[in-house]
């Protein structure tokens, strides 16, 4: 549309220029002056029409961009500490390097360590690279590179573990390896009950150190 207007104006100027430079014999000076005036007005109109597109930024023609949803990033807590007791008033303590609260009752922890008292002089200590603490349910899910130490000197290594802090029961179903002075043991499932009793299930294999077993039998 704009191009058509420019072409029409240029044709009009061309016609006026012919009139302007036609022989003026027999015409008055006033007619010549009017010709000059018309050409000047037409030139000014062309200049205005050519300038308007430069002044137009096109903001009114732009399609509004769709509003993007802003992702809310939860704040990170540094060196968090959590303390509580189970149904029998036995304490537990959880600490980590960082904590991010993903919802009202769920906290993601990194580099976690927890101390859980099972009975008098009986305890377990757990470590994991990552864990999820369900505050209302008193559940701690250990997710990556889990190590569990007992007061007897045993160490259990597994990939994941589930701790019911309310009952002080630790369990896992993704394979476990027990390392102790008496030897080693592997199994698919394990459960650490109160009084520090450990139960193993499915594909249980034990490798006993004879010297350590003999020494243990002598001492007991």
N, C-alpha and C positions, 0 to 999 in steps of 0.2 A: 504493500500500500504506500509506504514511504517512498519507494523508488518511483512509483507512478506519479506521485505529486512532484518530485524533483524533475522528472522528464517533462511534465506539463509546464512547469515554471520555466525551464530552459527554452522550450519551444516558444513560449510567450515572449521571453527576452529576445530571442532571435528575431521574432516578428517586429518587435519594437525597434531593434537595432536597424532593421531594414528601413523602417519608417524614418528613423533618425538620420540615416545617411542618404536617404533619397534626396534628389535635387530639391532645393527649397525655393526655386524661382517661383514667383507669384504668390508666395506664402508670407505671412507676417512673421515678425520676430516673436510674437506671443505663441504662435503655434509651435515654433522651434523650441521655445522654452518649456512648453508643456511636454514635448517629446523627451527632453532631458529629464524632466521631473518624473515622468512615468518610468523611464529606464532606471533611475536612481532608486525609486520605490521597489521596483522589481528586484534589483540587485540586493537591496536590504532584506527583502523577503527570503531570497535564496540563502543569504548568510544566516538568517535566523533559523530556517528549516534545517540547515546543515549543522548548526550548533546544538539544537535541541537534543539529538540522540546522545551527544557527548555529556550533556548535563543529566541525562536520565540514567540512574544507577541500576535500574531493573529490580529494585528491592520489592516493588509492589507485584512484580510478575513471578517472583520466586515462590516455589512451592514450599511451605513451611516444613522443615525437617521433622521427622517423627521423634517424639520425645522418647529418649532412652531411659530405661529404668536404672537408677543409681544403685549400685551394689553397696550395701552397708557392710563395712568391714568391722568385725568385732575387735575391741581392744585386747591387746596381749598383756597378761599379768606376768610379771617376772618373779621368780623364786616363790611361788605360792606354797602355802602350808594348809593342810586340812587335818583336823583332829576330831575323833569321835569315840564312842563306845558301842559295844554290841548289846544284845538283849540281856547279857549277864554282866554288864558293866566292865567288860574287858576292853582296854583301850586299843586304838590303832592310830597311826600317824602316817600321813602321806605328804611327800614333798616332791617338787619337780623344778626344772629350769624355767619352763614357761607353761602358761595355761590360757586357753581361749574358750570362752563360754559360747557355745554354738546355739544353745537355747536355754530355757529357764532352768532346767535341771541337768544339763549335760555339759561336761567340761572336757576338752581335749588337752592332754598333758604330754610334754616331751621330757625325756630323760628322767623317768620316774623312779622313786624309791619309796617303799612302804614298809613299815614295821608293824607287825600284827602279833599281839599276845594271845596265845592259845590257852595257856594255863600258867600256874606258878612255875617260873623258870623254864617255860616252854614257849617258843616263839618261832616265827618265820619272818624272813626279810626277803622282799621281792624287788627286782629291778627290771626295767624295760625301757626301750628306746621311745615307745609311744604307748599311751593308754587313754581310755575314756572312763571318766568318773561320773557315774549316775548318782547324783546327790540324794534325791528323794528315795531311791530304792536301795541305797547303801551298797552299790555294786561297783567294782573296779575291774574293767576289762583290759588286760595287758595284751598288746598287739604285736610288738616287734622285739625280737631278741630278748626273750624272757629268761631270767635266772632267778631261782628260788633257793634260799639258803635256810637251813634249819639249825636249831641250837645243838643238834647232834654232830654238826660238821658236814652234813650231806649237802650236795648241790644238785638241783634239778634244772636241766636246760631244755627249753621247749620254744615253740614259735608263738603260741598264744596261751593265755590262761584266764580263767574266770574266778574272781574272788567275791564271795558273798560276805561282805564286812559285817552284816548283822548277825550272821551265824559263825563267822570266822572259818569258812570252808573254802579251800582253794582247789580248783580242778582244771583239767585240760584234756582235750580230745584230738589234738593234732600231733601226737607223738611226743615222747619224752625220753630223756637220758638221765639216769641217776649216777652220780659219781660220789663214791665214798671211800673210806679207808679199806673196806672189805672187798672192794671191786667196783664193778659197774653193772648197770641194768638198763635195758631199753624196753619200752612198751608203747602201745597206741594211746592208752588212756591212763589217767592218774587222778587220785583224790587225796588231799591232805585234810584229815578230819581234826577235831579237837584232840587234845592230848598229844598232838604231833604224830598221829598214826597215818601212815601212807599206804594207800591201796593202789595196785597196778592191775590193769585189765588189758586183754587182747594182745597176742603176739609178745608175751613177756619172755625176755631172754636175759640171763644173768651170767656174768663172768666174774668168778670169785678169785680173789688173791689168796692162795693157800697160806702163805706165811702170815698175812694179816688175820685171816680167819683163825689160825692156830693160836696166835697171840691173844685174840679176842676171847677164845674159849678158855684160855688159861686164866685170864684176868677176871672172868665171870664164872 
